[in-house]
Amino acid sequence: MVYDITVIGAGVVGAAVAHRLRQVRPEARLLVLEKEKSPAFHQSGRNSGVIHSGIYYKPGSLKARLCAQGREKLYEFAASQKIPHERCGKLILATSPAEQSRLQAVYERGLQNGIPGIRLLGPEEIQAYEPEARGIGAIHVPVTGIIDYRMLTQRLLSLSEAEVIYEAEVISLKSHARGYVIHTSRGSYETKFLIACAGLQADRLARLDGLSPPLRIVPFRGDYYELRPEARWKVRHLIYPLPHPTYPVLGVHLTRMTDGSVEAGPNAVFAWAREVYTRTGFSLRDTLEALTFSGTWRFFIQHWREGLEEYRRAFSKRLFWRSVQRLVPSLQEEDLIPGRSGIRALALARDGKFWDDFYFVTQARSLHVLNAPSPAATASLALAEVIVQKALDTWALCTSVRIGGL
Ligand SMILES: Cc1cc2nc3c(=O)[nH]c(=O)nc-3n(C[C@H](O)[C@H](O)[C@H](O)COP(=O)(O)OP(=O)(O)OC[C@H]3O[C@@H](n4cnc5c(N)ncnc54)[C@H](O)[C@@H]3O)c2cc1C
């Protein structure tokens, strides 16, 4: 059988794309290929579970626009599908006078981005909202929430009615005039169009398809601690520090999850493997690819101070604890229990700058999602609309016929 469209990757982006394709092309033969044994196995199932507001992003960027749109679509979808979620709100705290001007800058950016209901709080209002948190000022962001992204991914896939084949790693792509033959570890498949949503492997999939992407995926691990059950009461909602001004992370934060547990994290350290989740995980191929890329070294040089700090903290529970204790002073070191890890796909350009916005590349019969960093999970439903529209436009251009007749 020849499939109309094949999606590579069953993370939240691939699942949302398959779901959107089914909405706009009900009759299409859809295939999803996933190398792992279950969906959301990598970034989508190992993230913080936060529905972001969109406060931080550059006004007018795809991230800013699709985060805001995706957030509301996600709340609606989660409610209609009974997926565990909560619009619980969050605090972004300034903990020293030096941070006050940065807090004000984030607040103004939030206003520019049209984030509903944001408010500046003083120390007393902070305590009224979050009794154990301390700060000299804060932004309250009421539209931020939490969700179970693993369940979301599963639901999107099942509603897509696509054929989903697990443990099928795409190992080569052969293009021809009418589409592709996709060779996987589990047999070969024919498709007329291909959409790759491969997360941490996005650059490799693009190269398999003959592209030379101007960026390289470099893995950055994020470790979490869990609060022991007796300490959970110290965190009612979500408590964030101010994001680092130049390092591409939001900072170690405290997050209540949909199951009632509370997590602290994630940090952000260069990882020696793209998909190994231990502190000492190593892959020769991944390490060589990262360290032979000039952009990685330039990134290290530009951020050596933050990188070193992050590394020290990754191996010191005490330093990790101190970061969260700045937000909630009553937290004790023994309240933290080592938890899980996730790995971010950081897309670096040759000049060492990280690719800040979502980024796709198209060819005649394929579209590659080359960069879908946070808040891609929040934005997934809106992002999928853009990806599918772009893919169908590309395909229409290629075949010069209306796609309605797939
Ligand atoms: C620690 C951490 C915390 C985060 N927190 C948040 C948050 O709170 N809120 C938020 O909105 N975003 C958050 N993010 C970002 C968000 O999780 C990601 O942007 C999003 O999950 C990306 O989804 P994806 O589908 O592109 O990638 P992935 O979830 O990584 O999925 C890609 C899939 O492609 C498959 N694949 C790859 N190569 C192949 C191949 N050759 N053949 C077949 N299959 C293949 C992989 O196995 C994988 O399942 C966080 C990310 C991390 C790592």
PDBQT file of the ligand as one rigid body, heavy atoms in Angstrom, charges set to zero:
ROOT
HETATM    1  C1  LIG A 501      13.397  18.832  30.299  1.00  0.00    +0.000 C 
HETATM    2  C2  LIG A 501      12.384  19.459  29.381  1.00  0.00    +0.000 A 
HETATM    3  C3  LIG A 501      11.352  20.252  29.917  1.00  0.00    +0.000 A 
HETATM    4  C4  LIG A 501      10.406  20.843  29.057  1.00  0.00    +0.000 A 
HETATM    5  N1  LIG A 501       9.322  21.462  29.581  1.00  0.00    +0.000 NA
HETATM    6  C5  LIG A 501       8.327  21.895  28.764  1.00  0.00    +0.000 A 
HETATM    7  C6  LIG A 501       7.110  22.386  29.294  1.00  0.00    +0.000 A 
HETATM    8  O1  LIG A 501       6.900  22.374  30.496  1.00  0.00    +0.000 OA
HETATM    9  N2  LIG A 501       6.173  22.856  28.423  1.00  0.00    +0.000 N 
HETATM   10  C7  LIG A 501       6.374  22.859  27.068  1.00  0.00    +0.000 A 
HETATM   11  O2  LIG A 501       5.514  23.335  26.322  1.00  0.00    +0.000 OA
HETATM   12  N3  LIG A 501       7.508  22.347  26.533  1.00  0.00    +0.000 NA
HETATM   13  C8  LIG A 501       8.467  21.837  27.352  1.00  0.00    +0.000 A 
HETATM   14  N4  LIG A 501       9.582  21.256  26.829  1.00  0.00    +0.000 N 
HETATM   15  C9  LIG A 501       9.731  21.202  25.379  1.00  0.00    +0.000 C 
HETATM   16  C10 LIG A 501       8.842  20.116  24.766  1.00  0.00    +0.000 C 
HETATM   17  O3  LIG A 501       8.804  18.957  25.563  1.00  0.00    +0.000 OA
HETATM   18  C11 LIG A 501       9.367  19.804  23.367  1.00  0.00    +0.000 C 
HETATM   19  O4  LIG A 501       9.486  21.012  22.671  1.00  0.00    +0.000 OA
HETATM   20  C12 LIG A 501       8.409  18.870  22.615  1.00  0.00    +0.000 C 
HETATM   21  O5  LIG A 501       8.139  17.727  23.394  1.00  0.00    +0.000 OA
HETATM   22  C13 LIG A 501       9.007  18.474  21.287  1.00  0.00    +0.000 C 
HETATM   23  O6  LIG A 501       8.181  17.470  20.751  1.00  0.00    +0.000 OA
HETATM   24  P1  LIG A 501       8.645  16.628  19.483  1.00  0.00    +0.000 P 
HETATM   25  O7  LIG A 501       7.514  15.768  19.122  1.00  0.00    +0.000 OA
HETATM   26  O8  LIG A 501       9.204  17.584  18.481  1.00  0.00    +0.000 OA
HETATM   27  O9  LIG A 501       9.918  15.806  19.981  1.00  0.00    +0.000 OA
HETATM   28  P2  LIG A 501      10.011  14.426  20.785  1.00  0.00    +0.000 P 
HETATM   29  O10 LIG A 501       9.040  14.348  21.884  1.00  0.00    +0.000 OA
HETATM   30  O11 LIG A 501      11.446  14.266  21.141  1.00  0.00    +0.000 OA
HETATM   31  O12 LIG A 501       9.582  13.340  19.717  1.00  0.00    +0.000 OA
HETATM   32  C14 LIG A 501      10.359  12.990  18.596  1.00  0.00    +0.000 C 
HETATM   33  C15 LIG A 501      10.074  11.532  18.298  1.00  0.00    +0.000 C 
HETATM   34  O13 LIG A 501      10.705  11.174  17.072  1.00  0.00    +0.000 OA
HETATM   35  C16 LIG A 501      11.158   9.843  17.202  1.00  0.00    +0.000 C 
HETATM   36  N5  LIG A 501      12.221   9.604  16.212  1.00  0.00    +0.000 N 
HETATM   37  C17 LIG A 501      13.394  10.261  16.110  1.00  0.00    +0.000 A 
HETATM   38  N6  LIG A 501      14.123   9.751  15.105  1.00  0.00    +0.000 NA
HETATM   39  C18 LIG A 501      13.400   8.762  14.560  1.00  0.00    +0.000 A 
HETATM   40  C19 LIG A 501      13.649   7.842  13.500  1.00  0.00    +0.000 A 
HETATM   41  N7  LIG A 501      14.803   7.836  12.797  1.00  0.00    +0.000 N 
HETATM   42  N8  LIG A 501      12.682   6.937  13.200  1.00  0.00    +0.000 NA
HETATM   43  C20 LIG A 501      11.492   6.909  13.892  1.00  0.00    +0.000 A 
HETATM   44  N9  LIG A 501      11.244   7.743  14.923  1.00  0.00    +0.000 NA
HETATM   45  C21 LIG A 501      12.177   8.666  15.250  1.00  0.00    +0.000 A 
HETATM   46  C22 LIG A 501      11.690   9.797  18.627  1.00  0.00    +0.000 C 
HETATM   47  O14 LIG A 501      11.827   8.475  19.114  1.00  0.00    +0.000 OA
HETATM   48  C23 LIG A 501      10.647  10.606  19.364  1.00  0.00    +0.000 C 
HETATM   49  O15 LIG A 501       9.617   9.802  19.895  1.00  0.00    +0.000 OA
HETATM   50  C24 LIG A 501      10.538  20.671  27.650  1.00  0.00    +0.000 A 
HETATM   51  C25 LIG A 501      11.559  19.864  27.128  1.00  0.00    +0.000 A 
HETATM   52  C26 LIG A 501      12.447  19.245  27.989  1.00  0.00    +0.000 A 
HETATM   53  C27 LIG A 501      13.483  18.318  27.409  1.00  0.00    +0.000 C 
ENDROOT
TORSDOF 0
